[in-house]
Amino acid sequence: MMITTFRLLSLVAFLLSFASPGLHAQNMVNNPSFESYTSCPSGFSTMGPPTNTFTVNNWYLASPGSSDYFNTCGTGQTAVPTNFFGKQMPRTGNGYIGGYWVFTDSFASREYMQTQLSTPMVAGQQYYISFYVSLAETNKAQVGSNALATYQIGAHFANASTNQFVNQLPLVPQVTNATGNYITDTVGWVKIDGMYTAVGGESWLIIGNFAPFLSQNYITYATTNVPNLGGYGYYYMDDVCVFNMSGAGNITVHDTSICDQNTSATLYGQPGMDSYLWSNGQTTQGSTISATGTYWVRSIGNCEAYVDTFHVNALGQLQPPKLGNDTAVCFGKSITLNAQNSAYTSYQWNTGATTSSITAGTTGMYTVTVGSDCGMFADSIYLTVKPEVPMTPALDTTLCTGAGYSIILPLSGPQFKWHLDPADAGTTQQPPIDASRAGSYTYYLTRTVDGCQSNPSTVQVNVLNTPKINLPEDTALCLHQQVTLGAAMDGVSYLWNTGSTECCINITESGLYHIKAFNYCGVAEDETAVQFSDCENCIWTANAFTPNGDGLNDKFTIQNLCPLRTYQIRIFNRFGQLVFSTTDINRHWDGTYNGQPCD
């Protein structure tokens, strides 16, 4: 057996991680990374209330606080990277905005930023929002206060813009940073994101700290070592993203097979994303699975969203074809080579066949190459056809009656089998042969060599009659009578001295008749005399005899000239005594009674 794998994809991710078309979700935020402006910033108060653009386009204040715009083209207090509040490079591009989001003073006004979305939200549909923040370093020598950090940062969606003259906006954010996740990073950018199901009609986005003053939570990030000195927290913000997650265009479905031969495999979401969420709860790019089924992953990053659905089948089930070990068959036999597997899509044998199985009956190598969703596999098997086993020699046998019962023919051994029918299983014991009577018997004999059986030889056993002849004693008949001599025996030939070759002849003339019966079993001969006479005067006797012992006419005889069925003679003396009696015509009276001459 030889198994060859032409191509085996160990993970479906090889097919999928980089195969999706890179679906861009449409960002509903105008000027999301603050690259569009009317003039470069040169100081504070660079943003105005709704519809009033001071420097940065599409972004406005929502409260009396004066949020700020920073750009690499700016100077002084709002320059990039070094400005009044510290040093920070934009996450992307050249600009970002910032504001005070936490104070220890309840009378201080928090700062909020708002923008109008490109299209109103649709009721019941789900939207994704994300933005990045970084805590300003805060130059304490300039400001003279402690630096604070908070986690209470969120986003509120509204049907209209707001411009309330309050220190804290009385709004409830629909998306918030995780509780306790204090944002203290002054070097990098921290992502805040979440999902929002629209009520309908929301067209404005407001970002800031919406916690009531008495409910706000903060920690001191840096201190001036001045007792009882208050503090604040100033945050930069960049790369704001809002898009509709409910559109079908954001979903890619992959109907595929996991071709990993192990019991588990790893699926992958889109590379380079900021966050991942799998249907099984995992949040990494790769998700290890151990069962077939349907899985999905939502990959989000850089205001792009991908939803990949994997219909997984054949996990750990697909195997290369297995034709088995090299094998041998007997001459005239064949085997079925089967590569059937429901996961295979095509079959190609080196014989030219394209079916899942073939019948093989000649010596040689047989190779099948199968195709599947996981690639191409091949397996081979070498088949040897053993030489034909010679048939047993002819054992036709002729036996003669009288040889007995259960005659054993001169062929035996475990390699030979006797059969009463060519199709039966056969036995190593020769069937009994009854030679007590004539008949014909047919048997079949096979020979087994190296596990292979020869074609059956026909064994014909003929039991012949041993010739026997038993003609009657010499016979006398009347002229008008006839007699049949001989008896038939199957398988015996005959020859009479008359020239006849029949078993039996009808005799009508006096003479000596000789017969010879012969066959393979021998020769038998016999003869008899037949005398025909005139039976009108067939019995006579002399009227006197002289029992004096001189050898002349000493006995009383009956002369018979014709055949008799029965014969009896009784002789009485003059006193009525029975002196002689016989049924044998050849027995004669000598004239005595009880050994004494009769008077």
C-alpha positions as CSV (number, residue, x, y, z in Angstrom):
1,M,0.0,0.0,0.0
2,M,1.3,3.4,-0.9
3,I,-0.5,6.6,0.2
4,T,0.4,9.9,-1.5
5,T,-0.9,13.3,-0.6
6,F,-0.7,15.8,-3.4
7,R,-2.0,18.7,-1.4
8,L,-3.4,19.0,2.1
9,L,-4.6,22.3,3.5
10,S,-4.0,22.1,7.2
11,L,-6.3,24.9,8.1
12,V,-9.2,26.6,6.3
13,A,-7.7,29.9,7.4
14,F,-5.2,29.5,4.5
15,L,-8.1,29.8,2.2
16,L,-10.0,32.4,4.2
17,S,-7.9,34.8,6.2
18,F,-6.8,36.8,3.2
19,A,-9.5,35.8,0.8
20,S,-12.3,38.1,1.9
21,P,-12.9,41.1,-0.4
22,G,-12.0,43.7,2.4
23,L,-15.4,45.1,2.9
24,H,-15.4,48.7,4.0
25,A,-18.1,49.8,6.3
26,Q,-19.3,53.3,5.5
27,N,-18.1,55.6,8.2
28,M,-21.0,57.9,9.1
29,V,-18.7,60.4,10.8
30,N,-17.6,63.4,8.7
31,N,-14.0,64.4,9.2
32,P,-13.3,61.4,11.6
33,S,-9.6,62.0,12.1
34,F,-9.8,65.8,12.0
35,E,-7.8,66.3,8.9
36,S,-10.2,68.9,7.3
37,Y,-10.0,72.4,8.7
38,T,-10.6,76.0,7.6
39,S,-7.4,77.4,9.2
40,C,-4.5,76.1,11.3
41,P,-5.0,76.4,15.0
42,S,-2.9,79.0,16.9
43,G,-4.5,79.1,20.4
44,F,-7.4,78.0,22.5
45,S,-11.1,78.2,21.7
46,T,-10.6,76.9,18.2
47,M,-14.1,75.2,18.1
48,G,-17.5,76.8,18.1
49,P,-21.1,75.8,18.7
50,P,-23.1,73.9,16.0
51,T,-22.9,75.2,12.5
52,N,-20.2,77.7,13.5
53,T,-16.8,76.6,12.2
54,F,-13.7,78.2,13.6
55,T,-10.9,75.9,12.5
56,V,-11.8,72.2,12.3
57,N,-14.7,71.2,10.0
58,N,-17.8,69.3,11.0
59,W,-17.0,69.3,14.8
60,Y,-18.7,71.6,17.3
61,L,-19.0,72.4,21.0
62,A,-21.9,71.1,23.0
63,S,-21.5,73.0,26.3
64,P,-19.8,76.3,27.5
65,G,-16.4,74.4,27.7
66,S,-14.0,75.3,24.9
67,S,-12.7,72.1,23.4
68,D,-9.5,72.5,21.4
69,Y,-8.2,71.5,17.9
70,F,-4.6,70.5,17.5
71,N,-2.7,70.1,14.2
72,T,0.8,69.7,13.0
73,C,0.3,73.0,11.1
74,G,-0.7,74.7,14.4
75,T,1.5,76.8,16.6
76,G,1.9,77.6,20.2
77,Q,-0.6,76.2,22.6
78,T,-2.3,73.9,20.0
79,A,0.7,72.7,18.1
80,V,1.5,69.0,17.4
81,P,3.2,67.2,18.9
82,T,4.1,69.5,21.7
83,N,1.4,71.7,23.0
84,F,0.1,73.4,26.2
85,F,-1.1,70.0,27.7
86,G,1.8,67.8,26.9
87,K,3.2,66.0,24.0
88,Q,1.3,63.6,21.7
89,M,1.5,62.5,18.0
90,P,-1.8,62.0,16.2
91,R,-2.9,58.4,16.0
92,T,-3.4,58.9,12.2
93,G,-2.9,61.9,10.0
94,N,-2.0,65.3,11.4
95,G,-4.7,66.4,13.7
96,Y,-6.8,65.6,16.8
97,I,-9.0,67.4,19.3
98,G,-9.1,67.5,23.1
99,G,-11.0,68.6,26.1
100,Y,-11.4,68.6,29.9
101,W,-13.4,65.5,30.9
102,V,-12.9,65.4,34.7
103,F,-12.6,68.1,37.4
104,T,-12.5,68.1,41.2
105,D,-14.4,71.4,41.0
106,S,-18.1,71.0,40.5
107,F,-18.4,74.5,39.1
108,A,-15.9,73.8,36.3
109,S,-17.4,73.1,32.9
110,R,-16.6,69.8,31.3
111,E,-16.0,69.9,27.6
112,Y,-17.9,67.9,25.0
113,M,-17.5,67.5,21.2
114,Q,-20.3,66.8,18.8
115,T,-20.7,66.1,15.1
116,Q,-23.6,65.4,12.7
117,L,-23.7,62.0,11.1
118,S,-23.8,61.6,7.4
119,T,-27.2,59.8,7.5
120,P,-29.7,59.3,10.3
121,M,-29.8,56.0,12.0
122,V,-32.5,53.4,11.2
123,A,-34.6,52.0,14.0
124,G,-33.8,48.5,15.0
125,Q,-30.5,48.4,13.2
126,Q,-27.2,47.9,15.0
127,Y,-24.4,50.4,14.8
128,Y,-20.8,50.2,15.8
129,I,-18.9,53.2,17.3
130,S,-15.2,53.6,18.3
131,F,-12.9,56.4,19.1
132,Y,-9.4,56.6,20.5
133,V,-8.3,58.7,23.5
134,S,-5.0,59.6,25.2
135,L,-4.5,61.3,28.6
136,A,-2.6,64.5,28.3
137,E,0.6,64.7,30.2
138,T,-0.4,68.1,31.7
139,N,2.3,70.7,32.3
140,K,1.9,71.2,36.0
141,A,4.3,74.1,36.1
142,Q,1.9,76.0,33.8
143,V,-1.4,74.8,35.2
144,G,-0.5,74.3,38.8
145,S,-2.9,71.5,39.6
146,N,-3.0,67.7,39.9
147,A,-3.5,65.5,36.8
148,L,-6.6,63.2,37.0
149,A,-7.6,60.1,35.1
150,T,-11.1,58.6,34.7
151,Y,-12.9,55.8,33.0
152,Q,-16.2,57.6,32.6
153,I,-16.0,58.4,29.0
154,G,-18.8,57.6,26.6
155,A,-20.8,58.5,23.5
156,H,-24.4,59.7,23.2
157,F,-26.5,59.6,20.0
158,A,-29.3,62.2,19.6
159,N,-31.8,63.3,17.1
160,A,-30.6,66.9,17.2
161,S,-27.5,68.8,18.2
162,T,-27.2,70.3,21.7
163,N,-25.8,73.5,23.1
164,Q,-26.6,73.6,26.7
165,F,-25.1,76.2,29.1
166,V,-24.4,73.7,31.9
167,N,-21.3,72.3,33.5
168,Q,-22.3,68.7,32.9
169,L,-24.7,67.6,30.1
170,P,-27.7,65.7,31.5
171,L,-27.5,63.0,28.9
172,V,-27.1,59.3,29.2
173,P,-24.4,57.7,27.0
174,Q,-25.5,54.6,25.1
175,V,-21.8,53.5,24.7
176,T,-19.3,53.8,27.5
177,N,-15.8,52.8,28.4
178,A,-15.6,49.7,30.7
179,T,-16.2,50.4,34.4
180,G,-12.9,50.7,36.2
181,N,-10.8,50.9,33.0
182,Y,-9.1,54.1,34.0
183,I,-7.4,55.6,31.0
184,T,-3.9,56.6,32.1
185,D,-1.9,56.1,28.9
186,T,-0.1,59.3,27.9
187,V,2.0,57.8,25.2
188,G,-0.3,55.6,23.2
189,W,-4.0,55.7,22.2
190,V,-6.7,53.7,23.9
191,K,-9.7,52.5,22.0
192,I,-13.3,52.9,23.3
193,D,-15.9,51.0,21.3
194,G,-19.3,49.4,21.6
195,M,-22.5,48.5,19.8
196,Y,-25.7,50.5,19.7
197,T,-29.2,49.5,18.5
198,A,-30.9,52.6,17.1
199,V,-34.3,53.9,18.2
200,G,-34.5,55.7,14.8
201,G,-33.7,59.1,13.6
202,E,-30.4,59.6,15.6
203,S,-28.2,61.9,13.5
204,W,-25.9,63.6,16.1
205,L,-23.0,62.1,18.1
206,I,-21.8,63.7,21.3
207,I,-18.6,62.5,23.1
208,G,-17.4,63.3,26.7
209,N,-18.0,62.5,30.4
210,F,-21.7,62.3,31.1
211,A,-21.4,61.1,34.8
212,P,-23.1,63.4,37.3
213,F,-20.5,65.2,39.5
214,L,-21.4,63.3,42.6
215,S,-21.0,60.0,40.7
216,Q,-17.8,60.7,38.9
217,N,-14.8,58.5,39.6
218,Y,-11.2,59.5,39.0
219,I,-7.7,58.7,40.2
220,T,-4.7,61.1,40.6
221,Y,-2.3,60.5,37.8
222,A,0.3,63.1,38.7
223,T,0.6,65.5,41.7
224,T,2.1,68.9,42.3
225,N,2.8,68.0,46.0
226,V,0.7,71.0,46.9
227,P,-1.8,70.1,49.7
228,N,-5.5,70.4,49.0
229,L,-4.8,71.4,45.4
230,G,-7.6,70.5,43.0
231,G,-7.1,68.8,39.7
232,Y,-8.4,68.0,36.2
233,G,-8.1,65.5,33.5
234,Y,-7.6,66.5,29.9
235,Y,-7.9,64.0,27.1
236,Y,-7.0,64.0,23.4
237,M,-9.3,62.2,20.9
238,D,-8.7,60.9,17.4
239,D,-10.2,58.6,14.8
240,V,-13.9,58.5,15.5
241,C,-15.9,55.8,13.7
242,V,-19.6,55.0,13.4
243,F,-21.1,52.6,10.9
244,N,-24.1,50.3,10.4
245,M,-23.4,46.7,11.3
246,S,-26.8,45.5,10.1
247,G,-26.1,45.7,6.3
248,A,-25.9,42.3,4.6
249,G,-22.9,43.6,2.6
250,N,-20.8,43.3,5.7
251,I,-21.1,39.5,5.8
252,T,-19.0,36.9,4.0
253,V,-20.0,33.3,4.1
254,H,-17.5,30.5,3.5
255,D,-18.9,27.1,2.7
256,T,-15.8,24.9,3.1
257,S,-14.3,21.9,4.6
258,I,-11.7,21.8,7.3
259,C,-9.0,19.6,6.0
260,D,-7.0,19.2,9.1
261,Q,-6.6,15.5,9.9
262,N,-6.3,16.3,13.6
263,T,-9.4,16.5,15.9
264,S,-9.3,20.3,16.0
265,A,-8.5,23.2,13.8
266,T,-8.1,26.9,14.0
267,L,-10.2,29.4,12.1
268,Y,-9.0,33.0,11.6
269,G,-10.7,36.3,11.3
270,Q,-9.4,39.2,9.1
271,P,-5.7,40.1,9.8
272,G,-4.7,43.4,11.4
273,M,-8.0,44.2,13.1
274,D,-8.4,45.9,16.4
275,S,-11.0,43.6,17.9
276,Y,-12.5,40.2,17.3
277,L,-15.6,38.5,18.5
278,W,-16.4,34.9,17.7
279,S,-19.7,33.1,18.0
280,N,-18.2,30.9,20.7
281,G,-17.1,33.9,22.8
282,Q,-13.4,34.0,21.9
283,T,-11.9,37.4,21.2
284,T,-8.7,36.5,19.5
285,Q,-8.0,36.5,15.8
286,G,-7.9,32.7,15.7
287,S,-10.5,30.4,17.2
288,T,-9.8,26.8,17.8
289,I,-12.7,24.4,17.1
290,S,-13.2,20.7,17.6
291,A,-16.6,20.1,16.0
292,T,-18.3,20.6,12.7
293,G,-20.9,23.4,12.6
294,T,-21.4,27.0,11.8
295,Y,-19.1,29.7,13.2
296,W,-18.8,33.4,12.7
297,V,-16.3,36.1,13.7
298,R,-16.7,39.9,13.7
299,S,-13.5,41.6,12.9
300,I,-13.3,45.4,13.4
301,G,-10.5,47.8,12.9
302,N,-9.7,51.1,11.2
303,C,-13.4,51.8,10.8
304,E,-13.7,48.6,8.8
305,A,-15.9,45.6,9.8
306,Y,-15.9,42.1,8.5
307,V,-18.3,39.3,9.5
308,D,-17.0,36.0,8.3
309,T,-19.2,32.9,8.6
310,F,-17.7,29.5,8.4
311,H,-19.8,26.4,7.6
312,V,-17.4,23.7,8.7
313,N,-17.7,20.1,7.6
314,A,-15.4,17.1,7.4
315,L,-13.4,18.2,10.5
316,G,-10.9,15.4,11.2
317,Q,-12.9,13.1,9.0
318,L,-11.3,13.3,5.5
319,Q,-8.8,10.5,5.0
320,P,-6.7,9.6,1.9
321,P,-8.0,6.5,0.1
322,K,-7.0,3.2,1.5
323,L,-6.9,0.4,-1.0
324,G,-5.2,-2.0,1.4
325,N,-2.0,-3.9,1.4
326,D,-0.5,-5.5,-1.7
327,T,-2.3,-8.8,-2.2
328,A,-2.7,-11.8,-4.5
329,V,-5.6,-13.6,-6.0
330,C,-6.0,-17.0,-7.7
331,F,-5.9,-17.4,-11.4
332,G,-9.3,-16.5,-12.9
333,K,-10.4,-14.6,-9.8
334,S,-10.6,-10.8,-9.3
335,I,-11.1,-8.4,-6.4
336,T,-12.9,-5.1,-6.1
337,L,-10.8,-2.1,-5.2
338,N,-12.9,0.5,-3.5
339,A,-11.9,4.1,-2.8
340,Q,-15.5,5.4,-2.0
341,N,-15.7,8.4,0.4
342,S,-18.5,10.9,0.4
343,A,-16.0,13.7,0.8
344,Y,-14.3,12.9,-2.5
345,T,-15.5,14.8,-5.6
346,S,-13.6,12.8,-8.3
347,Y,-11.8,9.5,-8.9
348,Q,-9.1,8.7,-11.5
349,W,-7.6,5.2,-11.8
350,N,-4.5,4.4,-13.8
351,T,-6.7,2.0,-15.7
352,G,-8.7,5.0,-17.1
353,A,-11.8,4.3,-14.9
354,T,-13.4,7.3,-13.2
355,T,-15.7,5.3,-10.8
356,S,-15.2,5.0,-7.1
357,S,-14.4,1.3,-7.4
358,I,-13.0,-1.1,-10.0
359,T,-12.6,-4.8,-10.5
360,A,-9.0,-6.0,-10.8
361,G,-8.0,-9.4,-12.2
362,T,-4.6,-9.1,-13.8
363,T,-1.1,-8.7,-12.2
364,G,0.0,-5.1,-11.9
365,M,0.0,-1.9,-9.9
366,Y,-3.4,-0.2,-9.5
367,T,-3.4,3.5,-8.5
368,V,-6.4,5.8,-7.7
369,T,-6.1,9.6,-7.4
370,V,-9.1,11.3,-5.7
371,G,-10.0,14.9,-5.7
372,S,-11.7,16.8,-2.8
373,D,-12.2,20.2,-1.4
374,C,-9.0,19.6,0.5
375,G,-6.8,18.7,-2.5
376,M,-5.8,15.5,-4.2
377,F,-4.8,12.2,-2.6
378,A,-3.6,8.9,-4.1
379,D,-3.1,5.4,-3.1
380,S,-1.7,2.3,-4.8
381,I,-1.9,-1.4,-4.4
382,Y,0.0,-4.2,-6.3
383,L,-2.0,-7.2,-7.3
384,T,-0.4,-10.5,-8.1
385,V,-2.4,-13.2,-10.0
386,K,-1.1,-16.6,-9.0
387,P,-0.4,-19.2,-11.8
388,E,-3.2,-21.5,-12.8
389,V,-3.3,-24.7,-10.8
390,P,-3.1,-27.7,-13.2
391,M,-6.1,-29.9,-13.2
392,T,-5.7,-33.4,-11.8
393,P,-4.9,-36.2,-14.3
394,A,-7.7,-38.2,-15.7
395,L,-8.8,-40.9,-13.3
396,D,-11.6,-42.5,-15.2
397,T,-11.9,-46.0,-13.8
398,T,-13.6,-49.2,-14.7
399,L,-14.4,-51.7,-11.9
400,C,-16.0,-55.2,-12.0
401,T,-18.8,-56.4,-9.9
402,G,-17.6,-58.4,-7.1
403,A,-14.8,-56.0,-6.2
404,G,-16.6,-55.0,-3.1
405,Y,-17.9,-51.7,-1.5
406,S,-16.1,-48.4,-0.8
407,I,-13.4,-48.8,-3.4
408,I,-10.5,-46.3,-2.9
409,L,-9.0,-44.8,-6.0
410,P,-5.3,-44.3,-6.2
411,L,-5.3,-40.6,-5.5
412,S,-5.5,-39.0,-2.0
413,G,-4.0,-36.2,0.1
414,P,-5.1,-32.9,1.7
415,Q,-4.5,-31.0,-1.5
416,F,-7.2,-32.9,-3.3
417,K,-11.0,-32.5,-2.9
418,W,-13.8,-34.6,-4.1
419,H,-17.1,-33.0,-5.3
420,L,-20.4,-34.5,-6.1
421,D,-21.2,-31.2,-7.9
422,P,-18.6,-28.8,-9.4
423,A,-20.0,-26.0,-7.3
424,D,-20.1,-27.7,-3.9
425,A,-17.4,-27.2,-1.2
426,G,-16.0,-30.6,-1.6
427,T,-14.3,-32.9,0.8
428,T,-10.9,-34.5,1.1
429,Q,-12.6,-37.9,1.6
430,Q,-13.4,-39.8,-1.5
431,P,-17.1,-40.7,-1.8
432,P,-17.8,-44.4,-1.5
433,I,-18.0,-46.4,-4.7
434,D,-20.3,-49.4,-4.6
435,A,-18.9,-52.2,-6.9
436,S,-21.4,-54.8,-5.9
437,R,-23.7,-53.9,-8.8
438,A,-23.2,-52.5,-12.2
439,G,-23.6,-48.7,-12.7
440,S,-22.0,-45.5,-13.6
441,Y,-20.8,-42.8,-11.2
442,T,-19.5,-39.2,-11.9
443,Y,-17.3,-37.3,-9.5
444,Y,-15.3,-34.1,-9.7
445,L,-11.8,-33.7,-8.4
446,T,-9.9,-30.5,-7.6
447,R,-6.4,-29.7,-6.5
448,T,-5.4,-26.9,-4.1
449,V,-1.9,-25.3,-4.3
450,D,-1.0,-22.1,-2.4
451,G,-4.5,-21.5,-1.5
452,C,-5.8,-21.7,-5.0
453,Q,-8.0,-24.4,-6.4
454,S,-7.8,-25.9,-9.9
455,N,-10.7,-26.3,-12.2
456,P,-12.5,-29.6,-11.5
457,S,-11.5,-32.7,-13.4
458,T,-14.3,-35.2,-14.2
459,V,-13.8,-38.6,-12.8
460,Q,-16.0,-41.3,-14.4
461,V,-16.3,-44.6,-12.6
462,N,-18.0,-47.4,-14.5
463,V,-18.8,-50.7,-12.6
464,L,-19.2,-53.5,-15.2
465,N,-20.8,-56.8,-14.7
466,T,-18.4,-59.7,-14.4
467,P,-19.5,-62.1,-17.2
468,K,-21.4,-65.2,-16.0
469,I,-22.9,-68.0,-18.1
470,N,-25.1,-70.8,-16.7
471,L,-26.7,-72.9,-19.6
472,P,-29.0,-75.7,-18.6
473,E,-28.0,-79.3,-18.6
474,D,-28.3,-81.2,-21.9
475,T,-31.9,-81.1,-22.9
476,A,-34.2,-83.3,-24.8
477,L,-37.3,-81.8,-26.4
478,C,-40.1,-82.9,-28.6
479,L,-40.1,-81.9,-32.2
480,H,-42.8,-79.3,-31.8
481,Q,-41.1,-77.5,-28.8
482,Q,-38.3,-74.9,-28.6
483,V,-36.0,-73.6,-25.9
484,T,-34.2,-70.2,-25.3
485,L,-30.6,-70.5,-24.2
486,G,-28.7,-67.6,-22.5
487,A,-29.4,-64.6,-20.2
488,A,-28.7,-60.9,-20.6
489,M,-26.2,-59.0,-18.5
490,D,-25.5,-55.3,-19.0
491,G,-22.2,-54.4,-20.4
492,V,-21.4,-58.0,-21.6
493,S,-20.7,-59.1,-25.1
494,Y,-21.7,-62.5,-26.5
495,L,-20.6,-64.9,-29.2
496,W,-22.4,-68.2,-29.9
497,N,-21.0,-71.0,-32.1
498,T,-23.9,-70.3,-34.3
499,G,-22.3,-66.9,-35.0
500,S,-25.0,-65.0,-33.1
501,T,-23.8,-62.1,-30.9
502,E,-27.0,-61.8,-29.0
503,C,-27.2,-62.7,-25.4
504,C,-29.9,-65.2,-26.0
505,I,-30.9,-67.5,-28.9
506,N,-34.0,-69.6,-29.6
507,I,-33.1,-73.3,-30.3
508,T,-35.3,-75.3,-32.7
509,E,-32.7,-77.9,-33.9
510,S,-30.8,-80.6,-32.1
511,G,-27.1,-79.9,-31.5
512,L,-24.4,-78.7,-29.2
513,Y,-24.6,-75.0,-28.4
514,H,-21.6,-73.1,-27.1
515,I,-21.5,-69.5,-25.8
516,K,-18.7,-67.1,-24.9
517,A,-19.6,-64.0,-22.7
518,F,-16.8,-61.4,-22.4
519,N,-16.0,-57.8,-21.5
520,Y,-13.3,-55.8,-19.6
521,C,-13.9,-57.9,-16.6
522,G,-13.2,-61.3,-18.2
523,V,-14.6,-64.2,-20.2
524,A,-17.1,-66.9,-19.3
525,E,-18.0,-69.9,-21.5
526,D,-20.5,-72.7,-21.4
527,E,-22.2,-75.3,-23.6
528,T,-25.2,-77.6,-23.7
529,A,-26.7,-80.2,-26.0
530,V,-30.3,-80.1,-27.1
531,Q,-32.0,-83.1,-28.6
532,F,-35.3,-82.9,-30.4
533,S,-37.3,-86.2,-30.7
534,D,-40.6,-87.5,-32.0
535,C,-42.6,-87.7,-28.8
536,E,-45.5,-89.8,-30.1
537,N,-43.8,-93.0,-28.8
538,C,-41.5,-91.4,-26.4
539,I,-41.5,-94.1,-23.5
540,W,-40.9,-97.9,-24.0
541,T,-39.4,-100.7,-22.0
542,A,-38.5,-104.4,-22.6
543,N,-41.0,-107.0,-21.7
544,A,-38.5,-109.0,-19.7
545,F,-35.0,-108.8,-18.1
546,T,-32.6,-111.3,-16.6
547,P,-31.1,-110.0,-13.4
548,N,-28.6,-112.9,-13.1
549,G,-25.4,-110.8,-12.9
550,D,-24.1,-111.7,-16.3
551,G,-24.0,-108.1,-17.4
552,L,-26.6,-108.6,-20.1
553,N,-30.0,-107.2,-19.6
554,D,-29.6,-107.3,-15.8
555,K,-31.8,-104.2,-15.0
556,F,-35.2,-103.1,-15.8
557,T,-35.0,-99.7,-17.6
558,I,-37.3,-97.2,-19.0
559,Q,-36.3,-95.7,-22.4
560,N,-37.3,-92.1,-22.9
561,L,-37.3,-90.5,-26.3
562,C,-38.9,-87.2,-25.4
563,P,-38.6,-84.6,-22.7
564,L,-40.5,-85.3,-19.5
565,R,-41.7,-82.8,-17.0
566,T,-42.1,-85.3,-14.2
567,Y,-41.2,-89.0,-13.9
568,Q,-42.1,-91.7,-11.4
569,I,-42.1,-95.5,-11.5
570,R,-43.3,-97.9,-8.8
571,I,-43.0,-101.7,-9.0
572,F,-45.2,-104.2,-6.9
573,N,-44.8,-108.0,-6.4
574,R,-47.7,-110.3,-6.9
575,F,-48.6,-109.8,-3.3
576,G,-49.1,-106.1,-3.8
577,Q,-45.9,-105.1,-2.0
578,L,-44.0,-102.0,-3.3
579,V,-40.6,-103.4,-4.2
580,F,-39.1,-100.4,-6.1
581,S,-39.9,-96.7,-6.5
582,T,-38.0,-93.7,-8.1
583,T,-38.5,-90.3,-9.7
584,D,-35.1,-90.5,-11.4
585,I,-35.4,-91.9,-14.9
586,N,-31.8,-92.8,-14.9
587,R,-32.2,-95.1,-11.9
588,H,-33.0,-98.6,-12.9
589,W,-34.4,-101.7,-10.9
590,D,-32.0,-104.6,-10.4
591,G,-34.8,-107.2,-9.6
592,T,-34.1,-107.2,-5.8
593,Y,-36.1,-106.1,-2.7
594,N,-34.2,-105.3,0.4
595,G,-31.1,-106.8,-1.2
596,Q,-32.8,-110.1,-1.9
597,P,-33.8,-111.4,-5.4
598,C,-37.5,-111.4,-5.9
599,D,-39.3,-114.4,-7.1
